[in-house]
Structure formats: structure tokens, C-alpha cells
């Protein structure tokens, strides 16, 4: 995702300490109760090393567009990605951004009671107060105008976004944004991809959200295509307040 496509990061307005870490293709924005850059960098290097080592053994894992079984002694992150892909009918790499965010966030929870790890629009969250995630939906007039209120407290969960018109990730649909809230960021990422694949026109939003409701562990979903919006489940929409500089605020 280009720097231009990450403009949603300007919308961050949090009581937590925020910092960025990156390695390879991973570029994370992290908010925690204290600066934990070195710990985050160490966790990110570890998870990328595990993934890269496994992909060297099983290169087809990275190319699969359908659910795929893992080789013996695969690391836990690979196993969870494969399980999420199987639950959502997509390839395991559809869950990679959420999986990386979750692994880093889980590691940081040993040092902080609250953490948000954002990885290209896919977020792992553990919070003690309600927060709002801004919705970036490309050229849609709804982009940056709405947020999803997150009130699941003291439990880790994921909020992930997929789109057919924004970002480099493969999508077979044309949605400007599909946002999924799930019990894990790994599942949320795979589910967002699967739901987004099903939306090529506004008339397909309702059926795609019905499908989302059948995935065990998915708590809610939202889809935007142009001026059209649909939502199901634990998705509380809020209108974002405009900041003094004209950007939108979320935390």
C-alpha cells in the first residue's frame, strides 16, 4: 500500500503512545500505553522469520487462492492462517496482514494492557475503553466520514478491511471497503477478503453480508461500494468529527 493510500493514518487521535515499525513488506502503526518500539521490532522480525522459513519449505502456500493444508511442524501463525483460509474459502495468505498484526500485538501485551497494531488497514486490538476505527473507502463519498465504534473490552479481537478498488491486495470484487470484526485479526482478515470477493455491484452487498454471518467467529461486517452501504452484526457506525485541519479523527 502506497504512502498516499495510508493517509488514513493521519486520522489517528489516541490517548496511547503511537510509533511505527517496519520490516520487509510489513509497515505497522502501533499504539500502546508506553513506547515499545524495540519490543515491537523484535516481535516483527521473529514472525517474519517464521513465515519466510515456512514459505521456503512450501512456496505454493504463498500462491494458493484456495484453502491449503500445511506441512508437518508448521509454525502456529501458519497453522492459524490456514485455518482462517479454510473457514472463509480463501487462500491462507489472505490472512497474512492480520496474522502479523496479531502476533506482534500479542507479544506486546506482556508489557502493556492496551495495544492497537495496524498493518495496512488490518488491526489487532486489545483495549480497556471504547474506540473508533475510521473507515477508508477510496473514492467513495463515505470514505473518512464514518467510523466503527469498538466496544469489545478486555478481549483481543480483529478489525480488518479489504477492497477491490484500494490497495495492492488481490480481490475479485469491486467494493470500496469491506470491514469485518472478528474474534481474531487472522479470521477478520480472511473473512474481509472472502466477503469483498463477493461484491461486484451494490445489489450484491446484502448477500455478501448474509454470507459473513455464517462464518463462525465473525462478529459483524460492513460493506461500502460507491454511495451504497450495508452492515450486519456488531457494527456500530458513528459519524467522524472533523478536526481543525480538515482531517477526520478516530481513536
C-alpha positions in Angstrom: 0.0 0.0 0.0 1.4 3.4 -1.0 2.0 6.3 1.3 -0.9 8.1 -0.4 -3.2 5.1 0.4 -2.1 5.3 4.0 -3.4 8.8 4.5 -6.0 7.3 6.9 -3.1 7.2 9.5 -3.5 11.0 9.8 -6.9 10.3 11.4 -5.3 8.7 14.5 -6.2 10.6 17.6 -5.4 8.4 20.5 -4.6 8.6 24.3 -2.0 5.9 23.7 1.7 6.3 22.6 2.0 5.7 18.8 5.0 4.6 16.8 5.8 2.9 13.6 7.9 -0.2 12.9 8.7 -1.9 9.6 10.5 -4.9 8.1 10.3 -6.1 4.6 6.7 -5.6 3.3 5.4 -5.1 6.8 4.7 -1.5 7.9 3.0 -1.3 11.3 1.5 1.6 13.2 1.3 0.6 16.8 -0.4 2.4 19.8 0.3 1.2 23.3 0.4 2.5 26.9 4.2 3.1 26.6 6.7 3.2 23.8 7.7 -0.3 23.0 9.5 0.1 19.7 12.4 -2.3 20.3 10.0 -5.0 21.6 7.8 -4.5 18.6 10.7 -4.6 16.2 11.9 -7.8 17.8 8.4 -9.4 17.6 8.0 -8.4 13.9 11.4 -9.8 13.0 10.5 -13.1 14.7 7.2 -13.5 13.0 8.6 -12.6 9.6 11.4 -15.1 10.1 8.9 -17.9 10.9 6.8 -17.1 7.8 9.8 -16.8 5.5 11.3 -20.0 6.7 8.0 -21.8 6.2 7.4 -20.4 2.7 10.9 -21.5 1.7 9.7 -25.1 2.5 6.2 -24.7 1.0 6.3 -22.0 -1.8 2.8 -23.0 -3.0 1.4 -21.8 0.3 2.1 -18.2 -0.8 0.4 -18.7 -4.2 -2.7 -20.6 -3.1 -6.0 -18.9 -3.8 -7.9 -21.8 -2.2 -7.6 -23.3 1.3 -4.4 -25.3 1.7 -3.2 -27.8 4.2 0.1 -27.1 6.0 3.2 -29.2 6.2 4.2 -31.0 9.4 5.8 -28.8 12.1 4.4 -25.6 10.6 4.7 -22.6 13.0 1.5 -21.6 14.8 1.0 -18.5 12.7 1.0 -20.6 9.5 -1.5 -23.1 11.1 -3.9 -20.3 12.1 -3.7 -18.6 8.7 -4.6 -21.9 7.0 -7.5 -22.5 9.4 -8.8 -19.0 8.7 -8.5 -19.5 5.0 -10.4 -22.8 5.3 -13.2 -21.2 7.3 -13.6 -18.5 4.7 -12.9 -20.4 1.5 -9.8 -18.4 0.5 -6.1 -18.9 0.3 -4.1 -18.7 3.6 -2.2 -15.6 2.6 -5.4 -13.7 2.6 -4.9 -13.6 6.4 -1.2 -12.7 6.5 -1.5 -9.0 7.3 -4.0 -9.6 10.2 -1.8 -12.5 11.4 1.3 -10.4 11.5 -0.5 -7.6 13.4 -1.9 -10.2 15.9 1.4 -11.8 16.5 3.1 -8.5 17.3 0.2 -7.2 19.3 0.0 -10.4 21.4 3.7 -10.2 22.1 3.4 -6.6 23.3 0.5 -7.5 25.7 3.2 -8.7 28.1 4.3 -5.1 28.5 1.1 -3.1 28.0 -2.6 -3.5 29.0 -3.8 -1.9 25.8 -2.4 -2.2 22.3 -3.6 -1.5 18.7 -1.5 -2.8 15.8 -2.5 -1.6 12.3 -1.0 -3.3 9.3 -2.3 -1.9 6.0 -5.8 -1.5 7.3 -5.9 -4.7 9.3 -5.9 -4.1 13.0 -5.3 -6.2 16.2 -6.9 -4.6 19.3 -6.9 -5.1 23.0 -8.5 -2.1 24.7 -10.0 -1.2 28.0 -12.0 1.7 26.7 -14.3 2.0 23.6 -12.5 3.2 20.5 -13.5 4.2 16.9 -11.8 2.8 13.7 -12.1 5.2 10.8 -13.2 3.7 7.5 -11.1 4.4 4.5 -13.0 3.6 1.3 -11.0 5.0 -1.5 -13.0 7.2 -3.9 -16.4 6.5 -2.1 -18.0 9.7 -0.8 -18.4 7.8 2.5 -14.6 7.4 2.9 -13.3 9.1 6.1 -16.8 10.2 7.1 -17.8 7.1 9.1 -16.1 5.0 11.8 -16.9 1.7 13.5 -17.3 2.0 17.3 -15.4 -0.8 19.0 -16.7 -1.6 22.4 -15.4 -5.1 23.0 -13.3 -4.5 26.1 -10.5 -6.6 27.7 -10.6 -9.2 24.9 -8.3 -9.3 21.9 -10.0 -9.1 18.6 -9.5 -8.0 15.0 -10.9 -5.3 12.7 -9.8 -5.9 9.1 -10.5 -4.2 5.8 -10.5 -5.5 2.2 -11.3 -3.7 -1.0 -11.4 -4.2 -4.7 -10.6 -0.6 -5.6 -7.9 0.3 -3.0 -4.5 -1.2 -2.1 -2.4 -3.9 -3.6 -4.1 -7.0 -2.1 -5.8 -9.3 -4.5 -9.6 -9.0 -4.6 -12.1 -10.4 -7.1 -14.7 -7.9 -6.1 -15.3 -4.1 -6.6 -16.2 -3.0 -3.1 -14.5 0.3 -1.9 -14.3 -1.2 1.6 -15.4 -4.3 3.4 -14.7 -4.2 7.2 -15.0 -7.3 9.3 -14.9 -7.5 13.1 -14.0 -11.0 14.4 -12.6 -12.8 17.4 -9.1 -12.7 15.9 -7.4 -10.5 13.4 -6.4 -13.6 11.4 -10.0 -14.6 10.9 -11.1 -11.0 10.3 -8.6 -10.6 7.5 -9.5 -13.8 5.7 -13.2 -13.0 6.1 -12.9 -9.5 4.8 -11.2 -10.9 1.7 -13.8 -13.5 1.2 -16.7 -11.1 1.6 -15.1 -8.5 -0.6 -14.7 -11.1 -3.4 -18.5 -11.4 -3.5 -19.3 -7.8 -4.1 -19.1 -6.5 -7.7 -22.2 -4.3 -7.6 -24.4 -2.7 -4.9 -27.0 -5.3 -5.4 -24.6 -8.0 -4.1 -24.0 -6.3 -0.7 -26.9 -7.9 1.1 -26.0 -11.5 0.1 -22.3 -10.9 0.9 -23.2 -9.8 4.4 -25.5 -12.8 4.8 -22.6 -14.9 4.0 -20.4 -13.1 6.6 -23.0 -14.0 9.2 -22.4 -17.7 8.6 -18.7 -17.6 9.4 -18.1 -18.8 13.0 -16.1 -16.2 14.9 -17.1 -13.2 12.8 -19.0 -10.7 14.9 -20.0 -8.1 12.4 -19.3 -6.8 8.9 -19.8 -3.7 6.8 -19.5 -3.1 3.1 -19.3 0.1 1.0 -19.5 0.4 -2.8 -19.8 3.9 -4.1 -22.6 5.6 -2.2 -24.1 2.3 -1.0 -23.5 0.9 2.5 -24.7 -2.2 4.3 -23.9 -3.6 7.7 -24.6 -6.6 9.8 -23.9 -7.7 13.4 -21.7 -5.9 15.9 -21.0 -2.9 13.8 -21.9 0.4 15.5 -21.5 3.2 12.9 -20.5 6.7 14.1 -20.0 9.9 12.1 -16.5 11.1 12.5 -15.8 14.6 13.8 -13.9 16.9 11.5 -10.6 18.1 13.0 -9.3 21.7 12.7 -7.0 20.8 9.9 -9.8 19.2 7.9 -8.8 15.6 8.5 -11.0 13.2 10.4 -10.4 12.0 14.0 -10.6 8.4 15.3 -9.0 6.6 18.2 
